């Protein structure tokens, strides 16, 4: 063994030697040689300092997530992770030994012990696992605007709608509530009601928002909004001392990346808002793996990015660790990347000018190494190998180590259809969230208000019609004399008229009438 190899082993041992519980990641590599004694470990205590798993397609990122989740589960730490292709359900069953695994075990000087882990499978559509829901109110206007791909003006209107609903105690539970509010506040009595305090909502803007809501429903994803809302306490389950691995299976909604990535962020936001402060623990209460993280940040508004940054920066004090998984570190905004202290970087490819630029930026984020040229090692790593640096128990970055990763111990692939259905149907979570609940919310409240307004308008209309009808009835019919004409046409009326005329005529001619003759004594 060369002097440089001895020095390498000593440095790796000293750098990756946590005193408490840890996750075994693999063994250090130098010049293509794997040194099993140079163990690369990640302290459980530091996993709430967040992390990044990055690398080109096919370099083994998903299996890295799998080995991390397995060992977390063994340590009693629950895990939540995105199952993009539906091939992580195999975590439920022990894996099998094969020649490649045996070879790697010998290189690492670690025996391979197959094992299965407790798994819960969830789905946004409800078709591939227990239905996972959130209320529209839990999403909030910022995240919902992201899901609906609204521009700044439309997002501002969404904020107004939420403010109105809050001020008027109208819970926004599902998409029916939201559609009702949009329609009500953009026309008629609702538009007049909000004009002075909230402003006017144009029909063009409301129409766009409604169309985008309907598009979500047409894709069969309306069920992800509503009650019964997912209880985040269900993420902290343990079985026989092992932390439950909760998988969100999105195999049937892969074409809706903004939707599921934003849904994950809504869960993180709820964890952040509801979990108590716990400070630094010996191990995290939950670790959240955010696969396909680049989709979360793509075309995001400033407000959206600020919300992510705030959550990532502060959620570690709640005992929650967050690991982003993506192809390149440059996919993650610098403000968020700066919060990720644990780095597992799989191979990067430099086939295009953009790739070369991304490689240079990635190299600059690593500490200097006495053993590697970072740019060269990053492009030469094989599948199942990664360049690693993490935080030690004092919060100091460890020595950079090219690492042969330990293989996962569970099945590296999906369960069979029969086993999958058995896991899903046998889960208490499937029963708990299967049937939706429809409490009184904005839809019912507004429907009642609109009905009352309609009834009041109808009653007023009937009163006007009744008055008009009474007036019509008081008018004479064609050919019928009026009341005045009838009075004037009466016999006594005619007689009075004759006498008045006769008296006036006598006064004009100077003639006297006979005493006592005629009416009024004339």
TORFITOR-794777 format. One record per residue (C-alpha): y, z, x. Coordinates in steps of 0.02 Angstrom, whole numbers, padded with zeros to 5 digits, always signed. Example, Ala and Ser with C-alpha at 12.3 -4.5 7.8 and 13.67 -1.06 7.14 Angstrom:
! residues 2
-00225+00390+00615-00053+00357+00684
! end
This chain:
! residues 522
+00000+00000+00000+00169-00051+00072+00314+00067+00102+00414-00018-00035+00271+00009-00158+00260+00193-00113+00447+00212-00132+00441+00121-00300+00304+00234-00368+00397+00391-00312+00559+00334-00392+00477+00288-00556+00382+00452-00563+00539+00552-00530+00644+00452-00653+00520+00450-00798+00455+00630-00795+00512+00718-00955+00469+00902-00971+00442+00897-01159+00348+00780-01276+00362+00595-01240+00300+00421-01281+00199+00331-01149+00266+00153-01135+00163+00087-00990+00162+00076-00800+00284+00006-00675+00261-00166-00596+00321-00228-00429+00291-00402-00358+00164-00438-00494+00062-00281-00458+00037-00146-00592+00043+00032-00527-00043+00146-00652+00025+00302-00568+00204+00244-00598+00207+00298-00780+00355+00244-00886+00389+00373-01022+00520+00397-01156+00566+00575-01201+00551+00611-01388+00705+00720-01371+00808+00567-01326+00747+00449-01461+00890+00496-01575+01004+00414-01445+00947+00249-01519+00878+00097-01433+00858-00091-01419+00699-00196-01411+00747-00374-01366+00665-00533-01305+00628-00714-01342+00507-00764-01481+00326-00732-01435+00358-00607-01296+00282-00458-01387+00429-00371-01472+00332-00334-01631+00188-00256-01534+00312-00147-01441+00376-00085-01609+00195-00053-01657+00152+00051-01503+00313+00151-01524+00277+00187-01707+00097+00236-01671+00143+00367-01543+00286+00432-01650+00162+00453-01792+00044+00548-01676+00189+00663-01633+00219+00699-01819+00377+00592-01826+00390+00480-01980+00441+00298-01952+00523+00166-02060+00511-00014-02006+00533-00190-02071+00376-00295-02085+00448-00470-02076+00286-00570-02080+00176-00445-02170+00068-00423-02015+00101-00239-01979-00008-00173-02119-00151-00168-01992-00074-00006-01928-00180+00077-02062-00344+00037-01973-00410+00065-01797-00405-00084-01680-00551-00155-01584-00584-00165-01397-00581-00339-01320-00583-00404-01139-00393-00416-01128-00369-00237-01187-00503-00176-01067-00415-00264-00923-00248-00189-00968-00324-00015-00986-00393-00028-00811-00224-00083-00742-00138+00062-00829-00276+00186-00786-00276+00242-00967-00425+00240-01086-00404+00139-01245-00438+00245-01401-00430+00146-01565-00344+00237-01707-00273+00206-01881-00115+00284-01951-00049+00335-02122+00046+00188-02196+00154+00164-02351+00195-00015-02399+00354-00055-02496+00427-00216-02565+00597-00272-02629+00517-00385-02759+00383-00259-02808+00248-00390-02778+00192-00340-02603+00204-00152-02612+00286-00008-02703+00451-00062-02779+00596-00006-02670+00759+00005-02767+00937+00061-02744+01073+00073-02874+01222-00043-02861+01329+00113-02840+01226+00167-02689+01255-00002-02609+01442+00013-02631+01569-00129-02634+01562-00169-02447+01374-00192-02433+01363-00278-02602+01497-00402-02549+01392-00438-02396+01236-00468-02503+01331-00585-02620+01418-00674-02476+01590-00645-02549+01751-00695-02461+01890-00569-02429+01976-00600-02596+01815-00582-02694+01767-00427-02594+01935-00352-02640+01898-00383-02823+01729-00300-02802+01817-00147-02732+01932-00144-02885+01781-00152-03001+01699-00004-02914+01863+00094-02920+01883+00062-03105+01704+00113-03140+01727+00273-03040+01892+00317-03123+01816+00290-03296+01649+00375-03260+01545+00218-03285+01390+00223-03172+01346+00053-03100+01157+00062-03095+01092-00117-03103+01156-00295-03104+01178-00294-03293+01306-00156-03271+01397-00255-03138+01398-00416-03239+01464-00324-03392+01605-00247-03291+01654-00413-03211+01661-00500-03380+01752-00358-03468+01887-00336-03336+01926-00520-03316+01968-00564-03496+02022-00493-03663+02054-00307-03688+01981-00260-03519+02099-00375-03424+02248-00303-03518+02186-00126-03483+02181-00145-03293+02333-00256-03270+02459-00119-03231+02350-00003-03126+02226-00119-03041+02296-00295-03054+02228-00452-03132+02058-00529-03098+02061-00718-03111+01926-00805-03211+01887-00914-03059+01848-00761-02952+01749-00673-03087+01652-00833-03120+01604-00849-02937+01545-00668-02928+01443-00688-03087+01359-00846-03023+01308-00760-02862+01237-00613-02957+01136-00731-03067+01070-00819-02912+00998-00654-02850+00914-00628-03019+00842-00804-03021+00756-00770-02856+00664-00624-02936+00759-00491-02838+00859-00413-02978+00729-00274-02985+00785-00203-02817+00942-00139-02904+00920+00002-03027+00828+00161-03065+00714+00239-03017+00809+00231-02854+00713+00259-02693+00713+00440-02640+00744+00448-02452+00644+00610-02444+00490+00499-02464+00523+00432-02290+00483+00602-02214+00302+00613-02273+00161+00668-02158-00027+00653-02179-00144+00767-02082-00003+00807-01962+00037+00624-01927+00204+00549-01975+00190+00416-02110+00237+00239-02058+00335+00163-02202+00335-00027-02199+00455-00135-02298+00357-00296-02324+00478-00442-02340+00354-00584-02319+00403-00652-02491+00592-00640-02463+00607-00703-02285+00731-00834-02346+00851-00695-02397+00890-00613-02229+01061-00549-02279+00986-00464-02430+00849-00365-02344+00949-00325-02188+01091-00257-02294+00966-00159-02398+00906-00074-02239+01083-00030-02194+01107+00046-02366+00958+00159-02331+01035+00208-02164+01201+00243-02250+01114+00355-02377+01024+00448-02238+01189+00470-02150+01278+00533-02306+01143+00652-02368+01050+00723-02218+01115+00888-02145+01180+00908-01969+01041+00970-01854+01107+00938-01678+00987+00901-01536+00803+00926-01580+00646+00921-01474+00597+00766-01572+00683+00661-01705+00656+00690-01891+00640+00503-01921+00650+00343-01819+00715+00186-01904+00665+00017-01831+00784-00125-01877+00691-00288-01844+00783-00456-01848+00943-00360-01816+01046-00516-01777+01040-00559-01962+01132-00398-02002+01280-00439-01892+01295-00625-01925+01458-00674-02012+01497-00492-02050+01669-00434-02103+01770-00311-02000+01745-00175-02131+01557-00205-02129+01546-00192-01939+01652-00035-01939+01534+00044-02063+01383+00005-01953+01469+00070-01797+01514+00233-01883+01338+00261-01947+01255+00225-01779+01376+00334-01684+01359+00486-01795+01185+00479-01872+01100+00545-01715+01170+00718-01757+01064+00710-01915+00906+00693-01810+00886+00507-01848+00849+00378-01714+00885+00193-01741+00807+00052-01639+00869-00127-01660+00751-00270-01625+00820-00444-01592+00806-00593-01475+00954-00557-01362+01066-00405-01330+01214-00520-01363+01160-00527-01546+01222-00348-01563+01410-00313-01562+01470-00223-01406+01531-00074-01506+01355-00047-01572+01264-00097-01412+01359+00039-01319+01271+00168-01430+01095+00109-01383+01038+00212-01235+00855+00160-01231+00819-00021-01183+00655-00118-01189+00696-00295-01137+00559-00426-01150+00574-00596-01066+00729-00701-01093+00725-00890-01079+00866-00992-01002+00838-01167-01071+01015-01202-01131+01192-01160-01072+01204-01029-01209+01041-00952-01147+01109-00944-00970+01268-00861-01032+01168-00734-01132+01060-00697-00979+01213-00663-00871+01284-00545-01001+01118-00454-01017+01102-00432-00829+01274-00351-00823+01217-00216-00945+01080-00151-00829+01100-00024-00688+01079-00095-00513+00902-00093-00445+00835-00074-00269+00677-00167-00318+00724-00313-00430+00845-00456-00450+00874-00425-00635+00908-00607-00682+00747-00667-00599+00635-00531-00667+00699-00557-00844+00649-00740-00844+00479-00710-00764+00408-00572-00875+00248-00614-00968+00191-00567-01143+00169-00379-01159+00286-00346-01013+00464-00283-01020+00609-00223-00914+00643-00044-00963+00778+00085-00938+00796+00237-01052+00893+00401-01053+00812+00550-00970+00826+00724-01043+00997+00746-00962+01061+00586-01041+01060+00489-00877+00991+00310-00874+00824+00300-00786+00775+00183-00644+00753+00004-00705+00567-00035-00712+00473-00194-00748+00332-00124-00853+00160-00172-00912+00161-00102-01089+00017-00004-01161-00074-00096-01302-00064-00036-01483-00217+00060-01543-00220-00002-01722-00260-00176-01786-00131-00300-01722-00120-00403-01880-00123-00390-02070-00255-00302-02174-00375-00406-02275-00319-00442-02453-00442-00315-02523-00390-00178-02403-00207-00218-02430-00223-00199-02619-00321-00038-02594-00182+00037-02488-00044-00019-02608-00129+00025-02773-00193+00191-02706-00022+00250-02652+00068+00381-02758+00229+00290-02714+00169+00135-02805+00148+00236-02964+00309+00332-02939+00420+00177-02926+00322+00052-03029+00415+00065-03195+00605+00050-03200+00714+00176-03294+00865+00123-03397+00988+00269-03413+01155+00255-03502+01271+00168-03383+01418+00047-03377+01328-00084-03483+01295+00033-03628+01466+00117-03616+01559-00048-03616+01450-00122-03753+01492+00028-03864+01677+00012-03822+01679-00175-03857+01587-00148-04023+01715-00016-04073+01859-00131-04026+01779-00274-04122+01752-00161-04273+01934-00104-04267+01997-00283-04258+01883-00332-04401+01943-00187-04507+02125-00233-04476+02086-00413-04518+02005-00358-04682+02158-00253-04726+02272-00401-04696+02160-00512-04800+02157-00382-04940+02346-00370-04942+02363-00557-04942+02238-00571-05083+02334-00441-05186+02494-00539-05163+02407-00699-05214+02338-00615-05370+02513-00558-05421+02575-00737-05426+02555-00835-05593+02422-00963-05607+02472-01145-05638+02536-01165-05820+02552-00976-05843+02728-00899-05873+02788-00767-05753+02822-00588-05809+03008-00625-05821+02977-00781-05922+02861-00687-06037+02991-00552-06066+03128-00679-06098+03016-00772-06217+02979-00621-06327+03053-00618-06509+03164-00467-06484+03227-00540-06323+03275-00702-06412+03364-00605-06549+03463-00503-06424+03511-00661-06337+03574-00742-06498+03680-00592-06545+03757-00581-06372+03802-00765-06379+03873-00749-06558+03980-00600-06509+04049-00685-06357+04086-00841-06460+04181-00738-06590+04287-00658-06457+04330-00826-06387+04380-00901-06559+04470-00746-06627+04361-00733-06783+04306-00567-06851+04135-00531-06910+04091-00441-07067+04092-00252-07057+03926-00192-07012+03868-00366-06986+03771-00409-06833+03700-00314-06690+03814-00189-06595+03930-00178-06746+04016-00347-06727
! end
